[in-house]
Amino acid sequence: MEPIAVSACPDGEWLIVHQCKTCFVVHINRIAGDDSERELLGLAVRPLKLSPFPI
């Protein structure tokens, strides 16, 4: 499983979106207290970093 994105719920809770590298199934899990904040923010800004047009 590889983390591919994060999602935020209306109540403020964050979720990590994972995708299996072999079968490409997508799963969503709640973040844990020991998850790296830096990695979560990196996933959150990934769409800006990979933008198809200049920002």
PDB file as gemmi writes it, atoms N, CA and C in Angstrom:
CRYST1    1.000    1.000    1.000  90.00  90.00  90.00 P 1                      
ATOM      1  N   MET A   1       0.845  -1.175   0.000  1.00  0.00           N  
ATOM      2  CA  MET A   1       0.000   0.000   0.000  1.00  0.00           C  
ATOM      3  C   MET A   1       0.893   1.241   0.000  1.00  0.00           C  
ATOM      4  N   GLU A   2       0.499   2.179  -0.812  1.00  0.00           N  
ATOM      5  CA  GLU A   2       1.248   3.425  -0.919  1.00  0.00           C  
ATOM      6  C   GLU A   2       0.312   4.597  -0.653  1.00  0.00           C  
ATOM      7  N   PRO A   3       0.696   5.531   0.233  1.00  0.00           N  
ATOM      8  CA  PRO A   3      -0.155   6.705   0.446  1.00  0.00           C  
ATOM      9  C   PRO A   3      -0.117   7.585  -0.801  1.00  0.00           C  
ATOM     10  N   ILE A   4      -1.314   7.976  -1.286  1.00  0.00           N  
ATOM     11  CA  ILE A   4      -1.373   8.775  -2.514  1.00  0.00           C  
ATOM     12  C   ILE A   4      -2.006  10.137  -2.301  1.00  0.00           C  
ATOM     13  N   ALA A   5      -2.744  10.309  -1.184  1.00  0.00           N  
ATOM     14  CA  ALA A   5      -3.415  11.588  -0.948  1.00  0.00           C  
ATOM     15  C   ALA A   5      -3.912  11.647   0.485  1.00  0.00           C  
ATOM     16  N   VAL A   6      -4.345  12.834   0.887  1.00  0.00           N  
ATOM     17  CA  VAL A   6      -5.044  13.010   2.154  1.00  0.00           C  
ATOM     18  C   VAL A   6      -6.388  13.647   1.853  1.00  0.00           C  
ATOM     19  N   SER A   7      -7.305  13.454   2.768  1.00  0.00           N  
ATOM     20  CA  SER A   7      -8.635  14.038   2.639  1.00  0.00           C  
ATOM     21  C   SER A   7      -9.027  14.586   3.997  1.00  0.00           C  
ATOM     22  N   ALA A   8      -9.754  15.676   3.997  1.00  0.00           N  
ATOM     23  CA  ALA A   8     -10.215  16.280   5.252  1.00  0.00           C  
ATOM     24  C   ALA A   8     -11.733  16.162   5.337  1.00  0.00           C  
ATOM     25  N   CYS A   9     -12.211  15.700   6.480  1.00  0.00           N  
ATOM     26  CA  CYS A   9     -13.649  15.609   6.726  1.00  0.00           C  
ATOM     27  C   CYS A   9     -14.167  16.959   7.221  1.00  0.00           C  
ATOM     28  N   PRO A  10     -15.467  17.196   7.115  1.00  0.00           N  
ATOM     29  CA  PRO A  10     -16.030  18.454   7.616  1.00  0.00           C  
ATOM     30  C   PRO A  10     -15.797  18.671   9.118  1.00  0.00           C  
ATOM     31  N   ASP A  11     -15.651  17.576   9.873  1.00  0.00           N  
ATOM     32  CA  ASP A  11     -15.424  17.709  11.313  1.00  0.00           C  
ATOM     33  C   ASP A  11     -13.958  17.978  11.655  1.00  0.00           C  
ATOM     34  N   GLY A  12     -13.078  18.106  10.620  1.00  0.00           N  
ATOM     35  CA  GLY A  12     -11.678  18.423  10.847  1.00  0.00           C  
ATOM     36  C   GLY A  12     -10.757  17.222  10.895  1.00  0.00           C  
ATOM     37  N   GLU A  13     -11.304  16.027  10.818  1.00  0.00           N  
ATOM     38  CA  GLU A  13     -10.481  14.823  10.849  1.00  0.00           C  
ATOM     39  C   GLU A  13      -9.831  14.597   9.485  1.00  0.00           C  
ATOM     40  N   TRP A  14      -8.563  14.183   9.483  1.00  0.00           N  
ATOM     41  CA  TRP A  14      -7.854  13.900   8.245  1.00  0.00           C  
ATOM     42  C   TRP A  14      -7.845  12.405   7.980  1.00  0.00           C  
ATOM     43  N   LEU A  15      -7.885  12.041   6.708  1.00  0.00           N  
ATOM     44  CA  LEU A  15      -7.841  10.648   6.282  1.00  0.00           C  
ATOM     45  C   LEU A  15      -6.709  10.487   5.278  1.00  0.00           C  
ATOM     46  N   ILE A  16      -6.060   9.328   5.299  1.00  0.00           N  
ATOM     47  CA  ILE A  16      -5.011   9.022   4.325  1.00  0.00           C  
ATOM     48  C   ILE A  16      -5.601   8.069   3.290  1.00  0.00           C  
ATOM     49  N   VAL A  17      -5.393   8.390   2.030  1.00  0.00           N  
ATOM     50  CA  VAL A  17      -5.854   7.548   0.936  1.00  0.00           C  
ATOM     51  C   VAL A  17      -4.654   6.718   0.480  1.00  0.00           C  
ATOM     52  N   HIS A  18      -4.809   5.377   0.544  1.00  0.00           N  
ATOM     53  CA  HIS A  18      -3.752   4.458   0.132  1.00  0.00           C  
ATOM     54  C   HIS A  18      -4.199   3.706  -1.118  1.00  0.00           C  
ATOM     55  N   GLN A  19      -3.225   3.320  -1.953  1.00  0.00           N  
ATOM     56  CA  GLN A  19      -3.527   2.489  -3.107  1.00  0.00           C  
ATOM     57  C   GLN A  19      -2.546   1.327  -3.130  1.00  0.00           C  
ATOM     58  N   CYS A  20      -3.080   0.119  -3.374  1.00  0.00           N  
ATOM     59  CA  CYS A  20      -2.250  -1.072  -3.472  1.00  0.00           C  
ATOM     60  C   CYS A  20      -1.429  -1.002  -4.755  1.00  0.00           C  
ATOM     61  N   LYS A  21      -0.143  -1.342  -4.656  1.00  0.00           N  
ATOM     62  CA  LYS A  21       0.738  -1.276  -5.821  1.00  0.00           C  
ATOM     63  C   LYS A  21       0.510  -2.429  -6.798  1.00  0.00           C  
ATOM     64  N   THR A  22      -0.079  -3.517  -6.334  1.00  0.00           N  
ATOM     65  CA  THR A  22      -0.268  -4.666  -7.226  1.00  0.00           C  
ATOM     66  C   THR A  22      -1.659  -4.723  -7.841  1.00  0.00           C  
ATOM     67  N   CYS A  23      -2.700  -4.490  -7.033  1.00  0.00           N  
ATOM     68  CA  CYS A  23      -4.066  -4.613  -7.567  1.00  0.00           C  
ATOM     69  C   CYS A  23      -4.767  -3.259  -7.736  1.00  0.00           C  
ATOM     70  N   PHE A  24      -4.143  -2.182  -7.302  1.00  0.00           N  
ATOM     71  CA  PHE A  24      -4.626  -0.805  -7.459  1.00  0.00           C  
ATOM     72  C   PHE A  24      -5.935  -0.506  -6.711  1.00  0.00           C  
ATOM     73  N   VAL A  25      -6.258  -1.319  -5.710  1.00  0.00           N  
ATOM     74  CA  VAL A  25      -7.416  -1.060  -4.865  1.00  0.00           C  
ATOM     75  C   VAL A  25      -7.103   0.133  -3.966  1.00  0.00           C  
ATOM     76  N   VAL A  26      -8.086   1.005  -3.758  1.00  0.00           N  
ATOM     77  CA  VAL A  26      -7.906   2.200  -2.934  1.00  0.00           C  
ATOM     78  C   VAL A  26      -8.593   1.992  -1.586  1.00  0.00           C  
ATOM     79  N   HIS A  27      -7.888   2.339  -0.499  1.00  0.00           N  
ATOM     80  CA  HIS A  27      -8.420   2.266   0.859  1.00  0.00           C  
ATOM     81  C   HIS A  27      -8.236   3.620   1.530  1.00  0.00           C  
ATOM     82  N   ILE A  28      -9.124   3.942   2.441  1.00  0.00           N  
ATOM     83  CA  ILE A  28      -9.048   5.192   3.197  1.00  0.00           C  
ATOM     84  C   ILE A  28      -8.952   4.853   4.674  1.00  0.00           C  
ATOM     85  N   ASN A  29      -7.959   5.447   5.358  1.00  0.00           N  
ATOM     86  CA  ASN A  29      -7.754   5.207   6.786  1.00  0.00           C  
ATOM     87  C   ASN A  29      -7.609   6.530   7.522  1.00  0.00           C  
ATOM     88  N   ARG A  30      -8.055   6.540   8.773  1.00  0.00           N  
ATOM     89  CA  ARG A  30      -7.858   7.718   9.616  1.00  0.00           C  
ATOM     90  C   ARG A  30      -6.381   7.850   9.958  1.00  0.00           C  
ATOM     91  N   ILE A  31      -5.929   9.091  10.153  1.00  0.00           N  
ATOM     92  CA  ILE A  31      -4.536   9.276  10.546  1.00  0.00           C  
ATOM     93  C   ILE A  31      -4.369   8.837  11.997  1.00  0.00           C  
ATOM     94  N   ALA A  32      -3.147   8.470  12.322  1.00  0.00           N  
ATOM     95  CA  ALA A  32      -2.816   8.069  13.689  1.00  0.00           C  
ATOM     96  C   ALA A  32      -2.012   9.184  14.348  1.00  0.00           C  
ATOM     97  N   GLY A  33      -1.953   9.150  15.656  1.00  0.00           N  
ATOM     98  CA  GLY A  33      -1.237  10.177  16.398  1.00  0.00           C  
ATOM     99  C   GLY A  33       0.246  10.211  16.109  1.00  0.00           C  
ATOM    100  N   ASP A  34       0.825   9.074  15.680  1.00  0.00           N  
ATOM    101  CA  ASP A  34       2.261   9.034  15.413  1.00  0.00           C  
ATOM    102  C   ASP A  34       2.603   9.201  13.936  1.00  0.00           C  
ATOM    103  N   ASP A  35       1.620   9.534  13.094  1.00  0.00           N  
ATOM    104  CA  ASP A  35       1.892   9.812  11.680  1.00  0.00           C  
ATOM    105  C   ASP A  35       2.684  11.118  11.559  1.00  0.00           C  
ATOM    106  N   SER A  36       3.600  11.135  10.637  1.00  0.00           N  
ATOM    107  CA  SER A  36       4.471  12.301  10.437  1.00  0.00           C  
ATOM    108  C   SER A  36       3.672  13.457   9.851  1.00  0.00           C  
ATOM    109  N   GLU A  37       3.668  14.582  10.559  1.00  0.00           N  
ATOM    110  CA  GLU A  37       2.960  15.773  10.067  1.00  0.00           C  
ATOM    111  C   GLU A  37       3.591  16.268   8.771  1.00  0.00           C  
ATOM    112  N   ARG A  38       4.891  16.161   8.663  1.00  0.00           N  
ATOM    113  CA  ARG A  38       5.598  16.595   7.454  1.00  0.00           C  
ATOM    114  C   ARG A  38       5.152  15.765   6.247  1.00  0.00           C  
ATOM    115  N   GLU A  39       5.043  14.451   6.433  1.00  0.00           N  
ATOM    116  CA  GLU A  39       4.605  13.580   5.335  1.00  0.00           C  
ATOM    117  C   GLU A  39       3.148  13.858   4.958  1.00  0.00           C  
ATOM    118  N   LEU A  40       2.298  14.107   5.958  1.00  0.00           N  
ATOM    119  CA  LEU A  40       0.893  14.416   5.682  1.00  0.00           C  
ATOM    120  C   LEU A  40       0.762  15.713   4.889  1.00  0.00           C  
ATOM    121  N   LEU A  41       1.515  16.728   5.269  1.00  0.00           N  
ATOM    122  CA  LEU A  41       1.482  17.994   4.527  1.00  0.00           C  
ATOM    123  C   LEU A  41       2.052  17.819   3.123  1.00  0.00           C  
ATOM    124  N   GLY A  42       3.059  16.961   2.977  1.00  0.00           N  
ATOM    125  CA  GLY A  42       3.608  16.674   1.655  1.00  0.00           C  
ATOM    126  C   GLY A  42       2.565  16.043   0.738  1.00  0.00           C  
ATOM    127  N   LEU A  43       1.762  15.144   1.295  1.00  0.00           N  
ATOM    128  CA  LEU A  43       0.680  14.549   0.510  1.00  0.00           C  
ATOM    129  C   LEU A  43      -0.392  15.586   0.180  1.00  0.00           C  
ATOM    130  N   ALA A  44      -0.636  16.502   1.112  1.00  0.00           N  
ATOM    131  CA  ALA A  44      -1.679  17.513   0.909  1.00  0.00           C  
ATOM    132  C   ALA A  44      -1.309  18.492  -0.203  1.00  0.00           C  
ATOM    133  N   VAL A  45      -0.035  18.824  -0.342  1.00  0.00           N  
ATOM    134  CA  VAL A  45       0.370  19.798  -1.364  1.00  0.00           C  
ATOM    135  C   VAL A  45       0.806  19.138  -2.663  1.00  0.00           C  
ATOM    136  N   ARG A  46       0.770  17.820  -2.727  1.00  0.00           N  
ATOM    137  CA  ARG A  46       1.166  17.113  -3.952  1.00  0.00           C  
ATOM    138  C   ARG A  46       0.414  17.602  -5.192  1.00  0.00           C  
ATOM    139  N   PRO A  47      -0.901  17.843  -5.135  1.00  0.00           N  
ATOM    140  CA  PRO A  47      -1.591  18.338  -6.336  1.00  0.00           C  
ATOM    141  C   PRO A  47      -1.067  19.704  -6.798  1.00  0.00           C  
ATOM    142  N   LEU A  48      -0.623  20.548  -5.874  1.00  0.00           N  
ATOM    143  CA  LEU A  48      -0.053  21.830  -6.266  1.00  0.00           C  
ATOM    144  C   LEU A  48       1.312  21.656  -6.912  1.00  0.00           C  
ATOM    145  N   LYS A  49       2.077  20.712  -6.395  1.00  0.00           N  
ATOM    146  CA  LYS A  49       3.409  20.460  -6.911  1.00  0.00           C  
ATOM    147  C   LYS A  49       3.356  19.856  -8.317  1.00  0.00           C  
ATOM    148  N   LEU A  50       2.353  19.037  -8.591  1.00  0.00           N  
ATOM    149  CA  LEU A  50       2.222  18.366  -9.877  1.00  0.00           C  
ATOM    150  C   LEU A  50       1.212  19.059 -10.786  1.00  0.00           C  
ATOM    151  N   SER A  51       0.989  20.326 -10.589  1.00  0.00           N  
ATOM    152  CA  SER A  51       0.003  21.085 -11.366  1.00  0.00           C  
ATOM    153  C   SER A  51       0.363  21.082 -12.846  1.00  0.00           C  
ATOM    154  N   PRO A  52      -0.639  20.918 -13.719  1.00  0.00           N  
ATOM    155  CA  PRO A  52      -0.362  20.906 -15.156  1.00  0.00           C  
ATOM    156  C   PRO A  52      -0.095  22.299 -15.731  1.00  0.00           C  
ATOM    157  N   PHE A  53      -0.246  23.329 -14.917  1.00  0.00           N  
ATOM    158  CA  PHE A  53      -0.004  24.691 -15.378  1.00  0.00           C  
ATOM    159  C   PHE A  53       0.810  25.423 -14.320  1.00  0.00           C  
ATOM    160  N   PRO A  54       1.555  26.460 -14.687  1.00  0.00           N  
ATOM    161  CA  PRO A  54       2.388  27.173 -13.711  1.00  0.00           C  
ATOM    162  C   PRO A  54       1.552  27.947 -12.696  1.00  0.00           C  
ATOM    163  N   ILE A  55       1.995  27.902 -11.462  1.00  0.00           N  
ATOM    164  CA  ILE A  55       1.279  28.615 -10.387  1.00  0.00           C  
ATOM    165  C   ILE A  55       2.062  29.856 -10.033  1.00  0.00           C  
TER     166      ILE A  55                                                      
END                                                                             
